[in-house]
């Protein structure tokens, strides 16, 4: 690809050589050589061996600017260097991105001259100016879709941009400030971007700077309209206290021939000239023609060699031109599309040049914060000073990562203070443009107001927390699953379904996460498939050696309301309810048995009394030690000893003993039945449970039943009394009866075990639970299955062999505790691990 600038530069050099060759043959403008400097002027230069300090505008291309290598370049640069050669003096160049700062250097004497500056009334009072050596018109630039205008008067009320500190700035503000809204920009590049983005309606700038900026920035979609606003004449500006330097520069400018001037102008700024310049051009052309005739022979020789290369290069240039036109068309379409997208998205636009510190905020960016475009200047601190203190570090971290090249893109949410003092949530996205070192020298992006979304998210989070708090407060365990039986929601109580802890459960498969539900998989699936509530009543589960009863209910979720199939599983611990129901059933049985006992007792007692009386009378009638029996036997000639021997050998005596024992056992049953049916009338006194247990143990300690094979002396007794036991209103005799019955049953169960424990043990504990004083009697015996435990308090129910028990001991105990004392008696038992009876009596009264 051919470098147009390179060709232009080489052609300029060639023309300069030609000018030097023929300068002695062609009449030109008057010139002054170095010998025409006055002694004072030569002395002024000699006193400054370091050279003249020249300042320039770093962004005023093509007149003067800082190129990519950081060197002073442009029309003014070539002019100044040419003057330096002609005057034989050194030059020191200096610039800054802030143009007003450069002007300040000249005003303060920190530099000697500014290479190109337009003379205005204001500046004329601060600086000395040479004669103008560059003239250029200022034009109006608008977007392509905007209507054509002739003058700025037709843009009444519109936003018109000018470059701050430039002559056109003062000119437009003075003549048109009351007609249009004058908006200052930092440089031509910024003004062109604002115009392209729609932040400006027009931009007034000199034609050469406009053409150069559009070409360099690749900006499309713009056009020139109307008449020239003004013609700018640029001179060299000298500090006020250096008139000698002004005179030297004036003579230096006279040394520049018209041909040299034209060559420099053509190199940097190709525009049509007025008639005076046209005449000068014709003179130069005539001059060049003479020179060309001299070198025609040389061109003819090399023409053939270059022709083929030129043809090839022409084809390449044409191809490049076609490609450039295509790319430019695509860029124009892309710019137009981007502009529409930006305006449609209603987002703010920002652009930050981190190298120079220049920042741009679009009007929409400022509107989000409650400001108009004119109210909020484009300064970086206008952004950073409004960020919420808690978010500042997060924003700084994101932008730093992008600026240092660690991330090409960044996205961050943070709060900024609105004009009304409220904090607005913003979503900022950006991208960095990296240099050769990978660091971002420029970042740009969008800003979106997401306050409404954040507030909605906050409300949703509050509702979610409230919902979770509500279900966590429920005593039931709740687990929600989807159609694949994966857990989507649960409450705190659901964690109790895992004996060893569950860990995180959301998203896990139900049966693996909570093995408790493995046996109920079919029930859950049936609820999902049939869309009907499923119930598993009184499901048993052993927890810490205790059997608990639980209801499990599966509720299918309505798919039409939540968008997917699922179910909620509720597990309720109904152990207490089950036991209360058992107690109620037992109480009903007790009442029934009590009524039966009351009616039966008297009917049974009469014949039972006759039977026992007859059996006792028969035993007395054959007793040899009674005188009346001997007298009758002698009268009949019968020996009582021989008769007793006969009755013994025939078993009659044993029959009579059996009749007596059976009658006694029946009498005890009737007595227990009467006790069961009779309301207690014994006195109630304030008792201490610890003392009642100790007195009961003294009674049981000497109890030994050879027939039933139990001996309390072989048992280890462990007492675990609460030292803070309150007094309890009760009948101590009846409570001792209950405890003695429990102790005997435990001792007998331990004695009858096939494989008794190494140390048969009874534990007796006292404690306070709420409003109840509690006695627990535990053993490490064989325990009992659940079907036996549920019937243990039924009258006449026994697991002992016939003749070994009446089945009324625990029924009477139940009656004493629940009916006579308004208490509770419970039993927990696990086969092979022992049994625990729990007696609960209401607390009250005082100790005697």
JOFENTA-V926322 format. One record per backbone hydrogen bond with DSSP energy under -0.5 kcal/mol. CO is the residue of the C=O (numbers start at 1). NH is the residue of the N-H. Records with the same first field share a line. If there is no record, write none. Layout:
BEGIN
CO=NH / NH
END
This chain:
BEGIN
2=4
3=7
4=8
5=9
6=10
7=11
8=12
9=13
10=14
11=15
12=16
13=17
14=18
15=19
16=20
17=21
18=22
19=23
22=25 / 26
33=36
34=37
38=42
39=43
40=44
41=45
42=46
43=47
45=48
48=51
52=54 / 92
53=112 / 113
54=94
55=115
56=58 / 96
57=60
58=66
60=63 / 64
62=75
63=76 / 77
64=60
65=67 / 73
67=70
71=67
73=65
74=78
75=79
76=80
77=81
78=82
79=83
80=84
81=85
82=86
83=87
84=88 / 89
90=52
92=54
94=56
96=58
97=99
98=102
99=103
100=104
101=105
102=106
103=107
104=108
105=109 / 110 / 111
106=109
112=239
113=55
114=237
117=235
118=120
120=124
121=125
122=125
123=126 / 127
126=240
128=238
134=234
136=232
137=207
138=229 / 230
139=205
140=225
141=203
142=223
143=146
150=227
151=154
152=155
153=156
155=158
158=160 / 181
159=201 / 202
160=183
161=204
162=164 / 185
163=166
166=169 / 170
167=171
168=172
169=173
170=174
171=175
172=176
173=177
176=179 / 180
179=157
180=182
181=160
182=184
183=162
185=164
187=191
188=192
189=193
190=194
191=195
192=196
193=197
194=198 / 199 / 200
195=198
202=161
203=141 / 205
205=139
206=210
207=211
208=212
209=213
210=214
211=215
212=216
213=217
214=218 / 219
221=144
223=142
225=140
230=138 / 232
232=136 / 234
233=119
234=133 / 134
235=117
236=130
237=114
238=128
239=242
242=246
243=247
244=248
245=249
246=250
247=251
248=252
249=253
250=254
251=255
252=256
253=256
255=257
257=261
258=262
259=263
260=264
261=265
262=266
263=267
264=268
265=269
269=271
274=278
275=279
276=280
277=281
278=282
279=283
280=284
281=285
282=286
283=287
284=288
285=289
286=290
287=291
288=292
289=293
290=294
291=295
292=296
295=299
296=300
297=301
298=302
299=303
300=304
301=305
302=306
303=307
304=308
305=309
306=310
307=311
308=312
309=313
310=314
311=315
312=316
313=317
314=318
315=319
316=320
317=321
318=322
319=323
320=324
321=325
322=326
323=327
324=328
325=329
326=330
327=331
328=332
329=333
330=334
331=335
332=336
333=337
334=338
335=339
336=340
337=341
338=342
339=343
340=344
341=345
342=346 / 347
348=447
349=362
350=445
351=353 / 360
352=354 / 443
353=357
358=353
360=351
362=366
363=367
364=368
365=369
366=369 / 371
367=370
369=419
372=376
375=377
377=379
378=359
379=382 / 383
380=383 / 384
381=385
383=386
384=387
386=417
388=391 / 392
391=395
392=396
393=397
394=398
395=399
396=400
397=401
398=402
399=403
400=404
401=406 / 407
402=405
403=440
408=432
410=430
412=428
414=426
415=388
416=424
418=421
422=418
424=416
425=450 / 451
426=414 / 428
427=448
428=412
429=446
430=410
431=444
432=434
433=441 / 442
435=438
439=435 / 441
441=354 / 355
442=433
443=352
444=431
445=350
446=429
447=348
448=427 / 450
450=454
451=455
452=456
453=457
454=458
455=459
456=460
457=461
458=462
459=463
460=464
461=465
462=466
463=467
464=468
465=469
466=470
467=471
468=472
469=473
470=474
471=474
476=478
477=571
478=491
479=569
480=488 / 489
481=567
482=485
485=510
486=482
487=507
489=480
491=494
492=495
493=496
494=497
495=498
497=499
498=501
505=508
508=487
509=513
510=514
514=517
515=518
517=520
518=521
520=524
521=525
522=526
523=527
524=528
525=529
526=530
527=531 / 532
534=554
535=537
536=539 / 552
539=550
541=543 / 548
543=546
546=543 / 548
548=541
549=574 / 575
550=539
551=572
552=536
553=555 / 570
554=534 / 556
555=568
557=559 / 566
558=561 / 562
559=563
565=483
566=557
567=481
568=555 / 570
569=479
570=553 / 572
571=477
572=551 / 574
574=578
575=579
576=580
577=581
578=582
579=583
580=584
581=585
582=586
583=587
584=588
585=589
586=590
587=591
588=592
589=593
590=594
591=595
592=596
593=597
594=598
595=599
596=600
597=601
598=602
599=603
600=604
601=605
602=606
603=607
604=608
605=609
606=610
607=611
608=612
609=613
610=614
611=615
612=616
613=617
614=618
615=619
616=620
617=621
618=622
620=623
623=626
625=627
626=630
627=631
628=632
629=633
630=634
631=635
632=636
633=637 / 638
634=637
638=640
639=643
640=644
641=645
642=646
643=647
644=648
645=649
646=650
647=652 / 653
648=651
651=655
652=656
653=657
654=658
655=659
656=660
657=661
658=662
659=663
660=664
661=665
662=666
663=667
664=668
665=669
666=670
667=671
668=672
669=673
670=674
671=675
672=676
673=677
674=678
685=687 / 730
686=848
687=689 / 728
688=692
689=693
690=694
691=695
692=696
693=697
694=698
695=699
696=700
697=701
698=702
699=702
700=703
702=704
703=712
704=706
705=709 / 710
710=705
711=714
712=715
715=717
716=718 / 762
717=719
718=764
720=766
722=725
727=844
728=687 / 730
730=685 / 732
731=735
732=736
733=737
734=738
735=739
736=740
737=741
738=742
739=743
740=744
741=745
742=746
743=747
744=748
745=749
746=750
747=751
748=752
750=753
753=756
760=716
761=780
762=718
763=765 / 778
764=720
765=776
767=774
769=772
771=843
772=769
773=841
774=767
775=839
776=765 / 778
777=837
778=763
779=835
782=832
785=789
786=790
788=791 / 792
789=792
791=794
794=797
796=798
801=804
807=796 / 797
808=812
809=813
810=814
811=815
812=816
813=817
814=818 / 819
815=819 / 820
816=821
817=823
821=842
824=840
826=838
828=836
830=833 / 834
834=830
835=779
836=828
837=777
838=826
839=775
840=824
841=773
END
